[in-house]
Amino acid sequence: MAIIGSQQGYILIELMMAISILGVLSSTTLVAEQKFMKAGKPEALRIEYKTIMTATLAYLNDNNKLPTSAEELAAQGYIDSVPTLATYTIDSKGNITQTPNSQ
């Protein structure tokens, strides 16, 4: 026996409100994530630079010459992979130039 006036399921307004709330929460989370990612980039660039510098010194010690780029260091096994945050060039005096990639 059904009770008259009982409500079964969700009505359209309730579903729209739930979807709206989820949208606001997800956009807030996305903004916060981007903020934290940008905050960590300078530190990541500093660590990446130090890694290239250490690998360059090891390369110089082993080969009695300087590498020309991070790609050469990666190809010779002095670093695991080519850095993705910046492009690195090494001049004939051993000066390392870091050019951050735009992301």
C-alpha positions as CSV (number, residue, x, y, z in Angstrom):
1,M,0.0,0.0,0.0
2,A,1.5,3.3,-1.1
3,I,1.4,6.3,1.1
4,I,-0.1,9.3,-0.7
5,G,2.2,12.3,-0.9
6,S,5.5,10.4,-0.3
7,Q,8.4,11.5,-2.4
8,Q,10.6,8.9,-4.2
9,G,14.0,9.7,-5.7
10,Y,15.5,13.2,-6.2
11,I,13.9,16.1,-8.0
12,L,15.7,18.0,-10.6
13,I,16.4,21.0,-8.4
14,E,18.2,18.8,-5.8
15,L,20.4,17.2,-8.5
16,M,21.3,20.6,-10.0
17,M,22.3,21.9,-6.6
18,A,24.5,18.9,-5.9
19,I,26.2,19.3,-9.3
20,S,26.7,23.0,-8.6
21,I,28.3,22.4,-5.3
22,L,30.6,19.7,-6.8
23,G,31.6,22.2,-9.5
24,V,32.5,24.9,-7.0
25,L,34.5,22.5,-4.8
26,S,36.4,21.1,-7.8
27,S,37.3,24.6,-9.2
28,T,38.5,25.7,-5.7
29,T,40.7,22.6,-5.5
30,L,42.1,23.3,-9.0
31,V,43.0,26.9,-8.1
32,A,44.7,25.7,-4.8
33,E,46.7,23.0,-6.7
34,Q,48.0,25.5,-9.2
35,K,49.0,27.9,-6.5
36,F,51.1,25.2,-4.7
37,M,52.6,24.0,-8.0
38,K,53.8,27.5,-8.8
39,A,55.2,28.0,-5.3
40,G,57.4,24.9,-5.7
41,K,58.8,25.7,-9.1
42,P,61.7,28.0,-7.9
43,E,62.9,25.4,-5.5
44,A,62.7,22.7,-8.1
45,L,64.7,24.9,-10.5
46,R,67.4,25.4,-7.9
47,I,67.7,21.7,-7.2
48,E,67.8,20.9,-10.9
49,Y,70.6,23.5,-11.4
50,K,72.6,21.9,-8.6
51,T,72.2,18.5,-10.2
52,I,73.4,19.8,-13.5
53,M,76.4,21.5,-11.8
54,T,77.4,18.3,-9.9
55,A,77.0,16.2,-13.1
56,T,79.1,18.7,-15.1
57,L,81.9,18.5,-12.5
58,A,81.8,14.7,-12.6
59,Y,81.9,14.8,-16.4
60,L,84.8,17.1,-16.4
61,N,86.7,14.9,-13.9
62,D,86.1,11.8,-16.1
63,N,86.6,13.2,-19.5
64,N,89.0,16.2,-19.0
65,K,86.5,18.4,-21.0
66,L,83.2,20.1,-20.3
67,P,79.9,18.9,-21.7
68,T,77.9,21.4,-23.8
69,S,74.4,20.7,-22.5
70,A,72.3,18.7,-20.2
71,E,71.3,16.5,-23.1
72,E,74.9,15.4,-23.4
73,L,75.1,14.7,-19.6
74,A,71.9,12.5,-20.0
75,A,73.3,10.7,-23.0
76,Q,76.5,9.9,-21.2
77,G,74.6,8.7,-18.1
78,Y,75.6,11.5,-15.7
79,I,72.0,12.4,-15.1
80,D,69.0,10.1,-15.4
81,S,67.0,12.2,-17.9
82,V,67.0,15.5,-19.6
83,P,65.6,18.2,-17.3
84,T,62.1,19.4,-18.1
85,L,61.8,22.6,-16.1
86,A,64.6,24.5,-17.9
87,T,67.1,24.3,-20.7
88,Y,70.8,24.2,-19.7
89,T,73.8,25.3,-21.7
90,I,77.4,25.0,-20.6
91,D,80.0,27.3,-22.1
92,S,83.7,26.6,-22.6
93,K,84.5,28.1,-19.3
94,G,82.1,25.9,-17.4
95,N,79.4,28.6,-16.8
96,I,76.0,27.0,-16.7
97,T,73.1,29.0,-18.1
98,Q,69.6,28.0,-17.0
99,T,66.7,29.1,-19.2
100,P,63.3,28.2,-17.5
101,N,60.8,26.6,-19.9
102,S,57.4,28.3,-20.0
103,Q,54.7,26.0,-18.7
